[in-house]
Amino acid sequence: MPIIKIPTPLRPHTEGRRELELEGKTAGEVLDALCALYPVFREHFYEENGELRKFVNIILDESHIKDLQGLDTPLAEGDTLRILASISGG
């Protein structure tokens, strides 16, 4: 199963877990599995039309999934997705 790594600022929403092994053959399926376990992520990750919000950064290996096939990016057994926390300031 693919693994998704959770950044420190989001770990309070995952009971402190750093990573989760979740079922899914695509990045979107893994994110859906994450949202099924922790529904708070759905409103933060997705627009009303089901697209990822612009500030949501999901990385497979060294590539942003938006530069691959987006939510349809295929995953193999043992692949690791990383959620990168967005930082803004002024």
Contact map, one row per residue, 1 for C-alpha under 8 A:
111000000000000000001111000000000000000000000000000000000000000000000000000111100000000000
111100000000000000001111000001000000000000000000000000000000000000000000001111111000000000
111110000000000000111100000000000000000000000000000000000000000000000000000001111000000000
011111000000000000111100000001000000000000000000000000000000000000000000000000011110000000
001111100000000001110000000000000000000000000000000000000000000000000000000000011110000000
000111110110000011110000000000000000000000000000000000000000000000000000000000000110000000
000011111110000001000000000000000000000000000000000000000000000000000000000000000111100000
000001111110000001000000000000000000000000000000000000000000000000000000000000000000000000
000000111111000000000000000000000000000000000000000000000000000000000000000000000000100000
000001111111110000000000000000000000000000000000000000000000000000000000000000000000000000
000001111111111111000000000000000000000000000000000000000000000000000000000000000000000000
000000001111111100000000000000000000000000000000000000000000000000000000000000000000000000
000000000111111100000000000000000000010100000000000000000000000000000000000000000000000000
000000000111111110000000000000000000010000000000000000000000000000000000000000000000000000
000000000011111110000000000000000000000000000000000000000000000000000000000000000000000000
000000000011111111000000000000000000000000000000000000000000000000000000000000000000000000
000001000010011111110000000000000000000000000000000000000000000000000000000000000000000000
000011110010000111110000000000000000000000000000000000000000000000000000000000000000000000
001111000000000011111000000000000000000000000000000000000000000000000000000000000000000000
001111000000000011111100000000000000000000000000000000000000000000000000000000000000000000
111100000000000000111110000000000000000000000000000000000000000000000000000000000000000000
111100000000000000011111000001001100000000000000000000000000000000000000000000000000000000
110000000000000000001111100011001000000000000000000000000000000000000000000000000000000000
110000000000000000000111111111001000000000000000000000000000000000000000001000000000000000
000000000000000000000011111011000000000000000000000000000000000000000000011100000000000000
000000000000000000000001111111000000000000000000000000000000000000000011111000000000000000
000000000000000000000001111111100000000000000000000000000000000010000111111000001000000000
000000000000000000000001011111110000000000000000000000000000000000000111100000000000000000
000000000000000000000011111111111000000000000000000000000000000000000010000000000000000000
010100000000000000000111111111111100000000000000000000000000000000000000000000000000000000
000000000000000000000000001111111110000000000000000000000000000000000000000000000000000000
000000000000000000000000000111111111000000000000000000000000000000000000000000000000000000
000000000000000000000111000011111111100000000000000000000000000000000000000000000000000000
000000000000000000000100000001111111111010000000000000000000000000000000000000000000000000
000000000000000000000000000000111111111111000000000000000000000000000000000000000000000000
000000000000000000000000000000011111111000000000000000000000000000000000000000000000000000
000000000000000000000000000000001111111000000000000000000000000000000000000000000000000000
000000000000110000000000000000000111111110000000000000000000000000000000000000000000000000
000000000000000000000000000000000111111111100000000000000000000000000000000000000000000000
000000000000100000000000000000000010011111110000000000000000000000000000000000000000000000
000000000000000000000000000000000110011111111000000000000000000000000000000000000000000000
000000000000000000000000000000000010001111111100000000000000000000000000000000000000000000
000000000000000000000000000000000000001111111110000000000000000000000000000000000000000000
000000000000000000000000000000000000000111111100000010000000000000000000000000000000000000
000000000000000000000000000000000000000011111110000110010000000000000000000000000000000000
000000000000000000000000000000000000000001111111111110000000000000000000000000000000000000
000000000000000000000000000000000000000000101111111110000000000000000000000000000000000000
000000000000000000000000000000000000000000000111111000000000000000000000000000000000000000
000000000000000000000000000000000000000000000111111000000000000000000000000000000000000000
000000000000000000000000000000000000000000000111111100000000000000000000000000000000000000
000000000000000000000000000000000000000000000111111110000000000000000000000000000000000000
000000000000000000000000000000000000000000001110011111010000000000000000000000000000000000
000000000000000000000000000000000000000000011110001111110000000000000000000000000000000000
000000000000000000000000000000000000000000000000000111111000000000000000000000000000000000
000000000000000000000000000000000000000000000000000011111000000000000000000000000000010000
000000000000000000000000000000000000000000001000000111111100000000000000000000000011110000
000000000000000000000000000000000000000000000000000001111110000110000000000000000011110000
000000000000000000000000000000000000000000000000000000011111000110000000000000001111000000
000000000000000000000000000000000000000000000000000000001111111110000000000000001111000000
000000000000000000000000000000000000000000000000000000000111111110000000000000111100000000
000000000000000000000000000000000000000000000000000000000011111000000000000000111000000000
000000000000000000000000000000000000000000000000000000000011111100000000000000000000000000
000000000000000000000000000000000000000000000000000000000011111110110000000000000000000000
000000000000000000000000000000000000000000000000000000001111011111110000000000000000000000
000000000000000000000000001000000000000000000000000000001111001111111110100000000000000000
000000000000000000000000000000000000000000000000000000000000000111111110000000000000000000
000000000000000000000000000000000000000000000000000000000000001111111100000000000000000000
000000000000000000000000000000000000000000000000000000000000001111111100100000000000000000
000000000000000000000000000000000000000000000000000000000000000011111111110000000000000000
000000000000000000000000001100000000000000000000000000000000000011111111100000000000000000
000000000000000000000000011110000000000000000000000000000000000011001111100000000000000000
000000000000000000000000011100000000000000000000000000000000000000001111110000000000000000
000000000000000000000000011100000000000000000000000000000000000010011111111000000000000000
000000000000000000000000111000000000000000000000000000000000000000001001111100000000000000
010000000000000000000001111000000000000000000000000000000000000000000000111110100000000000
110000000000000000000000100000000000000000000000000000000000000000000000011111100000000000
110000000000000000000000000000000000000000000000000000000000000000000000001111100000000000
111000000000000000000000000000000000000000000000000000000000000000000000000111110000000000
111000000000000000000000000000000000000000000000000000000001100000000000001111111000000000
011110000000000000000000000000000000000000000000000000000001100000000000000001111100000000
011110000000000000000000001000000000000000000000000000000111100000000000000000111110000000
000111100000000000000000000000000000000000000000000000000111000000000000000000011111000000
000111100000000000000000000000000000000000000000000000011110000000000000000000001111100000
000000100000000000000000000000000000000000000000000000011110000000000000000000000111110000
000000101000000000000000000000000000000000000000000000011000000000000000000000000011111000
000000000000000000000000000000000000000000000000000000111000000000000000000000000001111100
000000000000000000000000000000000000000000000000000000000000000000000000000000000000111110
000000000000000000000000000000000000000000000000000000000000000000000000000000000000011111
000000000000000000000000000000000000000000000000000000000000000000000000000000000000001111
000000000000000000000000000000000000000000000000000000000000000000000000000000000000000111
